[in-house]
Amino acid sequence: MSGHSKWHTIKHKKGAADAKRGQMFTKLIKEISIAARLGGGDQETNPRLRTAILKAKGANMPKDNIDRAIKKGTGELEGVNYEEILYEAYGPGGVAILIDILTDNKNRAAAEIRNLLNKHGGNLGSAGSVAYLFKRKGLIDFDPAKHKEDDILAAAIDAGAEDVTNDGETIEVTTSPDDFYKVLKALETAGFAQTMAELARVPDSTVTLDNDKTQKALKLVEYLEDHEDVQTVATNLEIPAGFVMSE
C-alpha cells in the first residue's frame, strides 16, 4: 500500500509559506466564517467547521482569531457574506484544474480568475467539464521521521482508512469523506501526531507533461493560489521524478 502520493503537485518551502502568513490567515478566516454560517458554531456537530479549525490550528492561527471568525459566521459579530463558487478550468498541456472560491463579489472574482487563466496558458471550462475527474477524499499526513509507516498503516486500516502511502517525505493516509473524522480521531488517540489533515479533491488519474508545460502549469497554480478569493486549487498533474521548479 506504499507508494507515491500521486495527486500532490509540489511541496512549498516553509519560508514561502511563512511569508504568506497573513494571506493564509485571511483565507482560513473566510472558510471558518462560512462553515459556521452554514452549519453553526459548534465544531462537534459541524464537520466542515472542524476541518477549518484544524487547518487554522495547523497554521498556528491564534485562538482569538478563530473565535472571532466563528462569531462572524454565526452573526454574533458583524461580518461579510461570502459566496462559494467552483470554477473548472484547463491549464497548459490540457491539465485539469478545479478552483474553489470564497468571495464577496462574484463578478469581480470571475473576471480576475478568467484573466489569470488567459494570461498563463489556461482557459475556463464549462460546468461539469473537469469536476468528474476528481473525488473528495480525506487526507491525513504524518512525518516519517517521527512515526513508522507500518504502525500508522495498522492503526489507519483498522479505523477504516482506504490507503496509506509513503513518498519518503510524508506518510499519507487516505479516507472516504464520511470516515475522515473517525480515522483522524483514532490516529490521534493512538498517539500519532499529524502534520496536515484536510478534505481535498483528488483526481482519479493523473497526466504527465514535458518539463516546459509542467513548469507553466505549476506557475499557473501558484498565481491562482495567490488570489485572495481562491481557497484551494486541485489539479491532475503528475510531477515527474527529479523535477525541479525554476525560479
C-alpha positions in Angstrom: 0.0 0.0 0.0 3.1 2.2 0.0 3.8 4.4 -3.0 3.9 7.9 -4.4 1.1 10.2 -3.4 0.2 11.0 -7.0 -2.2 13.8 -6.5 0.2 16.1 -4.7 1.9 18.6 -7.0 5.0 20.1 -5.3 6.0 20.9 -1.8 6.1 24.6 -0.9 9.1 25.8 1.0 8.4 26.8 4.6 9.9 30.2 4.1 7.5 31.0 1.3 4.6 29.8 3.4 5.6 31.9 6.3 5.9 35.0 4.0 2.3 34.5 3.1 1.1 34.0 6.6 -1.3 37.0 6.5 -2.9 35.8 3.3 -3.2 32.3 4.7 -5.0 33.6 7.8 -7.4 35.7 5.6 -8.4 32.6 3.6 -8.8 30.5 6.8 -11.0 33.1 8.4 -13.2 33.1 5.3 -13.6 29.3 5.5 -14.2 29.3 9.2 -16.9 32.0 8.9 -18.8 30.4 6.1 -18.6 27.0 7.7 -20.1 28.5 10.9 -22.7 30.3 8.9 -23.9 27.2 7.1 -23.6 24.6 9.9 -23.5 26.5 13.2 -20.6 27.4 15.5 -20.2 24.1 17.3 -17.4 22.1 15.7 -18.6 18.9 17.4 -21.7 19.0 15.2 -20.3 20.8 12.2 -17.7 18.7 10.4 -16.8 21.5 7.9 -16.1 23.9 10.8 -14.0 21.2 12.5 -11.8 20.8 9.4 -11.4 24.6 9.0 -10.4 24.9 12.7 -7.9 22.0 12.2 -6.3 23.9 9.3 -6.2 27.1 11.3 -4.5 25.4 14.2 -2.0 23.8 11.8 -1.2 27.3 10.6 -0.7 28.5 14.2 -3.6 30.9 14.0 -4.3 32.4 17.4 -7.4 31.1 19.2 -8.9 34.6 19.4 -8.8 34.9 15.6 -10.6 31.5 15.2 -13.2 32.5 17.8 -13.9 35.9 16.1 -14.2 34.1 12.7 -16.8 31.7 14.2 -18.8 34.6 15.7 -18.8 36.5 12.4 -20.2 33.4 10.7 -22.9 32.8 13.3 -23.8 36.5 13.3 -22.6 37.3 16.9 -20.2 39.7 15.3 -20.7 41.8 12.1 -19.1 40.0 9.2 -19.0 39.7 5.4 -21.3 37.3 3.5 -19.1 35.1 1.2 -20.4 33.1 -1.8 -18.9 29.7 -2.7 -18.0 29.1 -6.4 -16.3 26.2 -8.1 -14.5 27.0 -11.3 -13.5 24.3 -13.7 -10.5 25.0 -16.0 -7.8 23.7 -18.1 -4.1 24.7 -17.8 -1.1 24.3 -20.1 -1.0 20.9 -21.8 -4.7 20.4 -21.1 -4.2 19.7 -17.4 -7.4 19.7 -15.4 -7.8 22.3 -12.7 -10.5 22.8 -10.0 -10.6 26.2 -8.2 -12.6 26.6 -5.0 -13.6 30.2 -4.4 -15.0 32.1 -1.5 -15.8 35.7 -2.5 -17.9 38.7 -1.5 -18.0 39.8 -5.2 -18.8 37.1 -7.7 -18.4 39.2 -10.8 -15.0 40.5 -9.8 -13.8 37.1 -8.9 -15.0 35.6 -12.2 -13.2 38.3 -14.2 -10.0 38.1 -12.3 -9.8 34.3 -12.4 -10.6 34.2 -16.1 -7.8 36.8 -16.6 -5.3 34.8 -14.7 -6.1 31.7 -16.7 -5.9 33.5 -20.0 -2.5 35.2 -19.1 -0.9 32.0 -18.1 -1.9 29.4 -20.7 -5.2 28.3 -19.3 -8.9 28.7 -20.0 -12.1 28.4 -18.1 -14.1 25.3 -18.8 -17.9 24.8 -18.7 -19.7 23.3 -15.7 -19.0 19.6 -15.5 -16.0 19.6 -17.9 -13.5 18.8 -15.2 -15.2 18.1 -11.9 -16.0 14.5 -12.8 -12.3 13.7 -12.9 -11.9 14.3 -9.2 -13.3 12.7 -6.0 -13.5 14.1 -2.5 -11.1 12.3 -0.1 -9.8 12.8 3.4 -6.0 13.2 3.6 -4.0 12.9 6.8 -0.2 13.4 6.7 2.5 12.2 9.1 6.2 12.8 9.4 8.1 9.5 8.6 11.0 10.7 10.8 8.6 10.6 13.8 6.4 7.6 13.0 6.8 4.2 11.4 4.7 3.6 8.3 3.7 0.0 9.4 2.4 1.4 12.7 0.3 4.0 11.0 -0.9 1.5 8.4 -2.2 -0.9 11.0 -4.0 1.7 13.0 -5.4 3.5 10.0 -6.8 0.5 8.2 -8.3 -0.8 11.4 -10.0 2.6 11.8 -11.5 2.4 8.2 -8.9 4.2 6.1 -8.7 3.4 2.4 -5.0 3.6 1.8 -1.6 4.6 3.2 1.2 5.8 1.1 4.8 6.9 1.8 6.8 9.0 -0.7 9.8 9.4 1.7 8.8 12.8 2.8 5.3 12.2 4.0 3.2 9.2 5.2 -0.3 9.9 3.9 -3.5 8.3 5.0 -6.4 8.4 2.6 -10.0 8.1 3.7 -13.5 8.5 2.3 -15.1 11.8 3.3 -17.5 10.1 5.7 -14.7 8.2 7.5 -12.3 11.2 7.7 -13.0 12.4 11.2 -13.3 8.8 12.6 -9.9 7.8 11.2 -8.3 11.1 12.3 -9.6 10.7 15.8 -8.5 7.1 16.0 -4.9 8.0 14.9 -4.7 10.9 17.3 -5.9 8.7 20.1 -3.3 6.1 19.2 -0.6 8.8 19.6 0.2 9.7 16.0 0.7 13.5 15.5 -0.5 14.6 12.1 1.2 17.4 10.2 -1.8 18.0 7.9 -5.4 16.9 7.8 -8.0 18.0 5.2 -10.8 17.1 2.9 -9.4 17.5 -0.6 -10.3 17.0 -4.3 -8.2 14.0 -5.6 -8.0 13.1 -9.3 -9.0 9.5 -10.3 -5.9 9.5 -12.6 -3.1 11.9 -13.4 -1.3 13.3 -16.5 2.4 13.8 -17.1 3.6 16.8 -19.2 7.0 17.7 -20.5 9.2 19.9 -18.4 8.2 23.2 -20.0 4.5 22.6 -19.7 4.9 21.3 -16.2 6.7 24.5 -15.2 3.9 26.6 -16.8 1.1 24.6 -15.2 2.7 24.9 -11.7 3.2 28.6 -12.2 -0.4 29.0 -13.1 -1.4 27.1 -9.9 0.8 29.4 -7.9 -0.8 32.5 -9.4 -4.3 31.1 -8.7 -3.4 30.2 -5.1 -2.1 33.7 -4.5 -5.5 35.2 -5.4 -7.3 36.4 -2.3 -10.6 34.7 -3.1 -9.1 31.3 -4.0 -9.3 28.7 -1.2 -7.9 25.6 -2.9 -6.6 24.6 -6.3 -6.7 20.9 -7.3 -5.1 19.5 -10.4 -4.5 16.1 -12.0 -0.9 17.0 -12.9 1.7 14.4 -12.0 5.2 15.7 -11.2 8.0 13.7 -13.0 10.7 12.2 -10.8 13.6 14.6 -10.4 11.6 17.6 -11.5 13.0 20.9 -10.3 10.8 24.1 -10.2 12.5 27.0 -11.8 12.6 30.4 -10.1 
